[in-house]
Amino acid sequence: MDFWASVLILFRRWCITVPACLATLAMCAAAYYTVPQQYRSDSILVLTTPLSGGTQATNRNVPNSITNPMMNFDRSLSLSASIVIQLMNSTETALSLGITPGGPTSYAVSNGSSNPELLETGPFIFVTATAPDARTAQDLTEKVSAAAASALAQRQDELSAPGPTQIHMVVVVPPTLAQPLTGSPMRAAAAAGALAGLMSLGAVFGFESLQSHRRRRRAEEQRATEQDDPGPRAAPGAAPEVGTAVNGSRAGRSALVDHRRVNGAARATSGNVLDVLENPARGDDGSESEVR
């Protein structure tokens, strides 16, 4: 079945196509408004080193100094950012912030990549919060940013890093105004529309196939009936009626002509016999012959 034949079927079965299209639109609208609207707020943080560096001299006369353990290696800021990201993405931290895993409110902390262990992005930390309410999303972003700074300070205190050598967290981009996310409702509406459209097409073409099957079955039954009962037959020896033709065929017309010829010959013979009986016998010269 080609494209235009399919389109013709859709137009011919409009009594099914039109309600199916209306039902598809209704399902799309219901899916769009059923899925809750989500709002998103973002913030960007960066780690910086102190002005005095990562070491502190305890005694001016002794060259020994104390170094911050989190700054005693290469790319220390990127590694420290990765540590903070791992801490903030843990389930325990989410529960402490009042976030239920799998709920409508969530947040994500990353360094700009899907793998926080990659250090190519530098000491940046990206915070994203999602919630059903715009104000809730923005407040959650602020709370997560503050928790990240607190986690960094707590980690350095646990390592006994001197205060002047501790890494600081600076807010580069404050929590933005929450923006609505249209992706989820649109995806739900698209999925519902695709499913309803397939069901509508199946209903239309299924009904067309059923009707075609019924037409073929009726045609076969009619042909079988005609073969079993060809029609009334003439009785043996019965003369065909004058003026009728059998199925309009040439044989019927020939039989009609022969029948008329036989009737004409019979009438002519009857007329000759009557003339002989009524008129006396005449000779060759036209005079009446003597009857003895």
Secondary structure, 3 states (H helix, E strand, C coil): CCHHHHHHHHHHCHHHHHHHHHHHHHHHHHHHHHCCCEEEEEEEEEEECCCCCCEEECCCCCCCEEECHHHCCCCHHHHHHHHHHHHHCCHHHHHHCCCCCCCCCEEEEECCCCCCCCCCCCCEEEEEEEECCHHHHHHHHHHHHHHHHHHHHHHHHHCCCCHHHCCEEEEEECCCCCEEECHHHHHHHHHHHHHHHHHHHHHHHHHHHHHHHHHHHHHHHHHHHHHHCCCCCCCCCCCCCCCCCCCCCHHHHHHHHHHHHHHHHHHHHHHHHHHHHHCCCECCCCCECCCC
